[in-house]
Amino acid sequence: MISRPTVEPLPRSHRRHIFWLCLAIFCVALPALWFYTTGYRFEWNGKDHTIVGVGGLYISTDMPSPHFFVDEAEVTNFRLFRKASYIQNLIEGKHSVHVQGDGVQTWAKDLPINSYIVTEAFSFNLPVVPRVRPITPYTTATGTVVFQVLNTSSLPFRNATMTVPFTATTSKATTTLIADTEYTFVKSLFASTTASTSLAQKIVKTVEQGLRNGEVATTSATTTKEWRNVRLYEGDGEVYATWLGSADKIPYYYCVDTVHATTTASEYGTHVYEGLIDTAMRAASTTRPLAIASIEGQHACRDRIRVDRKWQQVHWFDFYPNSTDLALMLLDDGLYVVEIDDRAWQNTQMLYPGSDLKVVLDGGRIYVNDHGYYGEVFTSLTQ
């Protein structure tokens, strides 16, 4: 007969000791975990070992393999989410942050980090060399685009990388070529914008003539774009972004965590503090309540932000495809992408260089007309 082992219960005294031991561990671990999760850390550096408050940085990015740097040191122990990264344990104060990658422009910003608070930011990184898919009137039987030029050594889109195979010819014969219907469609998009562009140019010329004659010239917005509770509009040569939605859903970069003049100006820039004062003054002088202009404790928001135009004339603007945080701006020397977030400064990156360009945004696609040559400009290396 096989004897079964008998497990005796622990003696009462042992169980009592284990209970008190677990209770002691719980009482010690609970405060430590609470301090850690609320943003406290024990500072081991230096002679004075003290408890300090820390904050975090949540950076959204569309780049597949970004490299994050904080105060010129690369961060490798960040938490990677679907389209964002979380950098933790940052000591309170201003930190220099930049995001870079191979073949793309660098996004950089000085951001104030507050204890126990996660600061948000969005980085965008456009290709260093512009990428264009040319659209021509004709293609070969295999689908290769054909440039009909006067000299094969002088090709269009010389400052960009063309993403599809192409050929160039000085012949005007088209019998062996196939007409491209996309070219007809894109050409019609630019033709439909000619009238509105001419009207805007007439307004600008009228204002300039008035200034030369010593008259007081006033301008109103000639173009307005609205999407997802954000309005982009032009006034007196500047482009502004205005939040139209409710106060509880306003984007983070419209707001600051302090409203003291010296602190706000040093952390975010003088222009941010002046924007808060302007919003508060307009809220006090209008019958339409501006809820986002109210100051609650140490938190205040603006209702509009001026978009940087690099001291150039704005010829065209619109929202960057699928984003209310970025604006497309056609300036004197090219097409730019400018972030609306103006904390410290606004990152401005060249998307496509050139003068006398024309731009059309259709269905999320960016088309350029570069002296009669049409092409779709890509915003990433993976397209």
VMD Tcl script that draws the C-alpha trace (Angstrom):
set ca {
  {0.00 0.00 0.00}
  {1.38 3.38 -1.01}
  {1.49 5.90 1.76}
  {0.35 9.37 0.90}
  {2.44 12.33 2.14}
  {0.76 14.40 4.77}
  {1.19 18.19 4.66}
  {0.86 19.67 8.04}
  {-0.40 23.28 8.37}
  {2.09 25.91 9.47}
  {2.25 26.45 13.15}
  {0.21 29.37 14.39}
  {3.32 31.27 15.44}
  {4.82 30.93 11.94}
  {1.67 32.17 10.28}
  {1.63 35.13 12.63}
  {5.23 36.01 11.75}
  {4.54 35.74 8.01}
  {1.48 37.96 8.35}
  {3.36 40.70 10.17}
  {6.25 40.44 7.69}
  {3.90 40.90 4.69}
  {2.15 43.77 6.45}
  {5.50 45.47 7.08}
  {6.52 45.06 3.42}
  {3.18 46.50 2.32}
  {3.49 49.49 4.67}
  {7.00 50.24 3.38}
  {6.29 49.64 -0.33}
  {3.01 51.56 -0.54}
  {4.48 55.05 0.23}
  {7.49 54.32 -1.98}
  {5.29 53.31 -4.92}
  {3.01 56.30 -4.35}
  {5.96 58.72 -4.36}
  {7.36 57.07 -7.50}
  {4.11 57.07 -9.49}
  {3.36 60.71 -8.59}
  {6.74 61.91 -9.88}
  {9.23 61.83 -7.03}
  {12.74 60.44 -7.32}
  {15.68 60.13 -4.95}
  {18.61 62.15 -6.26}
  {21.86 60.18 -5.85}
  {24.13 62.63 -7.68}
  {26.10 65.19 -5.73}
  {26.81 65.40 -2.03}
  {23.25 66.13 -0.95}
  {20.98 63.14 -1.45}
  {17.52 64.61 -1.72}
  {14.08 63.76 -3.07}
  {13.27 65.69 -6.25}
  {10.18 65.98 -8.43}
  {10.40 64.85 -12.05}
  {8.22 65.13 -15.14}
  {7.86 63.39 -18.45}
  {7.84 64.16 -22.16}
  {5.37 62.57 -24.57}
  {6.48 63.07 -28.18}
  {4.29 62.02 -31.10}
  {6.06 61.29 -34.37}
  {5.30 59.69 -37.74}
  {8.91 58.65 -38.32}
  {9.39 54.85 -38.17}
  {12.80 54.81 -36.42}
  {13.32 58.09 -34.59}
  {16.32 59.04 -32.48}
  {15.47 61.14 -29.43}
  {17.93 63.51 -27.78}
  {17.41 65.45 -24.55}
  {20.06 68.04 -23.66}
  {22.28 66.65 -26.46}
  {22.26 63.13 -24.95}
  {20.49 60.34 -26.81}
  {17.62 58.73 -24.95}
  {17.38 54.96 -25.38}
  {15.21 53.92 -22.45}
  {11.99 55.50 -23.68}
  {8.65 53.74 -23.88}
  {7.53 53.27 -27.46}
  {3.83 53.45 -28.24}
  {2.08 53.18 -31.61}
  {3.00 56.64 -32.88}
  {4.53 58.24 -29.80}
  {7.32 57.86 -27.27}
  {7.35 58.60 -23.56}
  {10.54 59.91 -21.97}
  {10.39 59.92 -18.17}
  {12.43 60.98 -15.14}
  {13.22 64.50 -16.43}
  {14.21 67.01 -13.77}
  {12.06 70.14 -13.65}
  {13.35 72.97 -15.84}
  {13.88 73.77 -19.52}
  {15.24 70.95 -21.66}
  {16.54 70.99 -25.21}
  {14.86 68.24 -27.21}
  {15.46 67.18 -30.78}
  {14.33 64.26 -32.93}
  {16.35 63.15 -35.92}
  {16.73 60.28 -38.35}
  {18.54 59.21 -41.48}
  {17.66 61.27 -44.55}
  {15.22 63.58 -42.76}
  {15.40 67.08 -41.32}
  {15.84 67.50 -37.58}
  {13.02 68.72 -35.34}
  {14.22 70.66 -32.28}
  {12.57 72.53 -29.44}
  {13.30 73.90 -25.97}
  {10.51 72.75 -23.69}
  {9.88 73.52 -20.01}
  {9.34 70.34 -17.97}
  {7.30 70.68 -14.78}
  {7.31 68.20 -11.93}
  {4.52 65.59 -11.84}
  {3.31 66.72 -15.32}
  {3.76 65.08 -18.73}
  {4.58 67.69 -21.40}
  {3.32 66.92 -24.90}
  {4.95 67.72 -28.24}
  {4.67 66.63 -31.86}
  {7.73 66.23 -34.06}
  {7.70 66.17 -37.84}
  {10.68 65.27 -39.99}
  {10.56 65.99 -43.72}
  {13.05 64.54 -46.22}
  {16.30 66.47 -46.55}
  {16.14 66.06 -50.33}
  {12.61 66.72 -51.65}
  {10.88 63.71 -53.22}
  {8.66 64.28 -56.25}
  {6.60 61.99 -58.45}
  {6.52 63.75 -61.83}
  {3.26 63.88 -63.77}
  {3.71 64.37 -67.50}
  {1.32 64.59 -70.48}
  {2.63 61.31 -71.91}
  {4.17 58.04 -70.78}
  {5.76 55.14 -72.59}
  {3.96 51.85 -73.15}
  {5.61 50.53 -69.96}
  {4.41 53.48 -67.88}
  {7.66 55.47 -67.78}
  {7.01 59.21 -67.63}
  {8.36 61.24 -70.54}
  {9.77 64.76 -70.31}
  {9.64 66.65 -73.60}
  {12.39 69.23 -73.18}
  {14.50 71.51 -75.35}
  {17.73 70.14 -73.90}
  {18.06 66.71 -72.27}
  {20.78 68.04 -69.97}
  {18.31 70.46 -68.39}
  {15.65 68.42 -66.62}
  {12.87 69.69 -64.33}
  {12.82 69.01 -60.59}
  {16.61 69.31 -60.43}
  {16.50 70.05 -56.69}
  {14.50 66.91 -55.90}
  {14.66 63.16 -56.16}
  {12.16 61.71 -58.63}
  {10.50 58.60 -57.24}
  {9.62 56.89 -60.55}
  {11.60 56.04 -63.69}
  {11.62 58.74 -66.35}
  {13.02 59.52 -69.75}
  {13.73 62.78 -71.53}
  {13.44 63.58 -75.22}
  {13.70 66.62 -77.44}
  {11.25 65.13 -79.94}
  {7.68 66.42 -80.02}
  {6.32 63.29 -81.65}
  {3.69 61.53 -79.55}
  {2.52 58.74 -81.85}
  {4.35 56.07 -79.85}
  {3.40 57.55 -76.48}
  {0.33 57.15 -74.28}
  {-1.60 60.13 -72.95}
  {-1.69 60.31 -69.15}
  {-5.18 61.08 -67.84}
  {-3.79 62.04 -64.41}
  {-1.91 64.91 -66.05}
  {-5.18 66.28 -67.44}
  {-6.79 66.02 -64.00}
  {-3.92 67.73 -62.17}
  {-3.71 70.48 -64.78}
  {-7.42 71.17 -64.27}
  {-6.85 71.52 -60.51}
  {-4.41 74.36 -61.09}
  {-6.65 75.97 -63.70}
  {-9.54 76.12 -61.22}
  {-7.41 78.11 -58.76}
  {-6.32 80.79 -61.24}
  {-9.28 83.12 -60.64}
  {-8.97 83.17 -56.86}
  {-5.20 83.64 -57.07}
  {-5.61 86.60 -59.42}
  {-8.11 88.21 -57.01}
  {-5.70 87.87 -54.12}
  {-2.89 89.40 -56.19}
  {-5.12 92.35 -57.12}
  {-5.88 92.98 -53.43}
  {-2.18 92.90 -52.55}
  {-1.32 95.31 -55.37}
  {-4.10 97.69 -54.27}
  {-2.81 97.74 -50.70}
  {0.79 98.27 -51.82}
  {-0.30 101.17 -54.07}
  {-2.21 102.73 -51.17}
  {0.86 102.54 -48.92}
  {3.04 104.17 -51.59}
  {0.52 107.02 -51.86}
  {0.63 107.59 -48.11}
  {-2.89 106.34 -47.52}
  {-3.99 104.28 -44.54}
  {-4.58 100.83 -46.00}
  {-6.46 98.12 -44.14}
  {-6.78 94.54 -45.24}
  {-9.10 91.74 -44.38}
  {-8.53 88.04 -44.66}
  {-8.40 87.01 -48.31}
  {-8.25 83.30 -47.60}
  {-9.66 81.17 -44.80}
  {-9.26 77.45 -44.17}
  {-11.15 75.53 -41.49}
  {-10.74 71.94 -40.40}
  {-11.49 70.11 -37.14}
  {-12.24 73.24 -35.10}
  {-9.12 75.08 -36.28}
  {-9.19 78.08 -38.60}
  {-6.24 79.31 -40.64}
  {-6.71 82.84 -41.90}
  {-4.70 85.70 -43.33}
  {-4.71 89.22 -41.91}
  {-2.35 92.11 -42.64}
  {0.16 89.80 -44.30}
  {0.27 87.35 -41.39}
  {-1.28 83.90 -41.07}
  {-3.02 82.98 -37.80}
  {-4.36 79.73 -36.38}
  {-7.47 80.06 -34.20}
  {-9.13 77.41 -32.06}
  {-12.90 77.30 -32.61}
  {-13.83 74.37 -30.39}
  {-14.65 74.08 -26.71}
  {-12.20 75.09 -24.01}
  {-11.81 71.57 -22.60}
  {-10.58 70.22 -25.95}
  {-8.13 72.97 -26.89}
  {-4.72 71.66 -28.07}
  {-2.01 71.69 -25.41}
  {0.28 74.17 -27.18}
  {-2.29 76.98 -26.91}
  {-1.92 76.86 -23.12}
  {0.76 77.41 -20.49}
  {1.01 76.30 -16.87}
  {2.02 79.68 -15.49}
  {0.82 83.24 -16.13}
  {3.59 85.26 -14.49}
  {5.21 87.61 -16.98}
  {8.84 86.79 -16.15}
  {8.36 83.03 -15.86}
  {6.17 82.69 -18.94}
  {8.49 84.80 -21.10}
  {11.60 82.88 -19.99}
  {10.05 79.43 -20.41}
  {7.87 79.86 -23.48}
  {8.95 83.17 -25.06}
  {7.74 86.77 -24.85}
  {5.38 86.23 -27.79}
  {3.47 83.58 -25.81}
  {2.91 85.89 -22.85}
  {1.85 88.72 -25.16}
  {-0.61 86.33 -26.81}
  {-2.15 85.53 -23.42}
  {-2.56 89.21 -22.62}
  {-4.07 89.90 -26.07}
  {-6.59 87.10 -25.65}
  {-7.54 88.26 -22.16}
  {-8.03 91.86 -23.35}
  {-10.20 90.79 -26.27}
  {-12.22 88.58 -23.97}
  {-12.87 91.54 -21.66}
  {-13.93 93.86 -24.49}
  {-16.30 91.56 -26.37}
  {-19.77 90.33 -25.65}
  {-18.85 86.90 -26.97}
  {-17.32 84.99 -24.06}
  {-13.91 83.51 -24.71}
  {-13.79 80.68 -22.23}
  {-10.25 79.73 -23.12}
  {-9.03 83.20 -22.18}
  {-10.02 82.70 -18.54}
  {-7.21 82.15 -16.09}
  {-7.77 79.36 -13.61}
  {-5.04 79.28 -10.99}
  {-1.78 78.99 -12.90}
  {-3.26 77.78 -16.18}
  {-4.17 80.01 -19.14}
  {-4.79 79.56 -22.86}
  {-4.70 81.71 -25.97}
  {-7.27 81.47 -28.72}
  {-4.93 82.21 -31.65}
  {-1.31 81.75 -32.68}
  {0.62 83.54 -35.41}
  {2.29 81.18 -37.87}
  {5.89 81.99 -38.73}
  {6.34 83.16 -42.35}
  {10.13 83.65 -42.15}
  {9.70 87.36 -42.99}
  {8.57 86.46 -46.48}
  {5.36 87.09 -48.38}
  {2.74 84.37 -48.04}
  {1.46 83.34 -51.48}
  {-0.68 80.38 -50.39}
  {-1.40 78.34 -47.27}
  {-3.45 75.38 -46.09}
  {-3.44 72.63 -43.51}
  {-0.80 69.95 -43.78}
  {-2.62 66.74 -44.86}
  {-4.44 65.06 -41.96}
  {-3.10 67.49 -39.36}
  {-4.30 70.58 -37.53}
  {-0.89 71.00 -35.86}
  {0.99 71.85 -39.06}
  {0.48 74.38 -41.84}
  {1.63 74.36 -45.46}
  {2.92 77.77 -46.54}
  {4.11 78.82 -49.97}
  {6.69 81.58 -49.49}
  {9.03 83.44 -51.82}
  {11.68 80.71 -51.94}
  {9.63 77.56 -51.66}
  {6.96 75.45 -50.01}
  {7.34 75.04 -46.24}
  {5.74 73.06 -43.45}
  {5.41 75.11 -40.25}
  {4.24 73.81 -36.88}
  {1.58 75.87 -35.12}
  {3.08 75.08 -31.71}
  {5.06 78.24 -30.96}
  {6.45 77.36 -27.54}
  {10.04 78.65 -27.69}
  {9.83 78.77 -31.50}
  {8.07 77.20 -34.45}
  {9.91 74.54 -36.39}
  {9.94 75.37 -40.11}
  {11.09 72.82 -42.67}
  {11.42 73.13 -46.41}
  {9.23 70.69 -48.32}
  {10.04 71.83 -51.86}
  {12.31 74.72 -52.94}
  {11.71 77.11 -55.81}
  {10.42 80.52 -56.79}
  {7.18 81.34 -58.62}
  {5.69 78.00 -57.64}
  {2.01 77.12 -57.60}
  {0.56 74.59 -55.16}
  {-2.70 72.67 -54.98}
  {-3.86 70.37 -52.17}
  {-6.37 67.75 -53.26}
  {-7.45 64.63 -51.40}
  {-4.45 64.80 -49.08}
  {-2.04 64.98 -52.02}
  {0.27 67.95 -52.52}
  {0.78 68.97 -56.15}
  {3.25 71.60 -57.37}
  {3.50 73.45 -60.64}
  {7.17 74.28 -61.12}
  {7.35 76.49 -64.20}
  {4.92 74.33 -66.18}
  {6.01 70.96 -64.84}
  {3.61 69.13 -62.54}
  {4.47 66.74 -59.75}
  {3.25 65.27 -56.47}
  {5.46 66.11 -53.51}
  {5.92 63.38 -50.91}
  {6.30 64.23 -47.24}
  {8.16 61.12 -46.05}
  {10.84 58.71 -47.23}
  {8.47 55.73 -47.24}
  {6.12 57.09 -49.90}
}
mol new
graphics top color blue
foreach p $ca { graphics top sphere $p radius 0.5 }
foreach p [lrange $ca 0 end-1] q [lrange $ca 1 end] { graphics top cylinder $p $q radius 0.2 }
display resetview
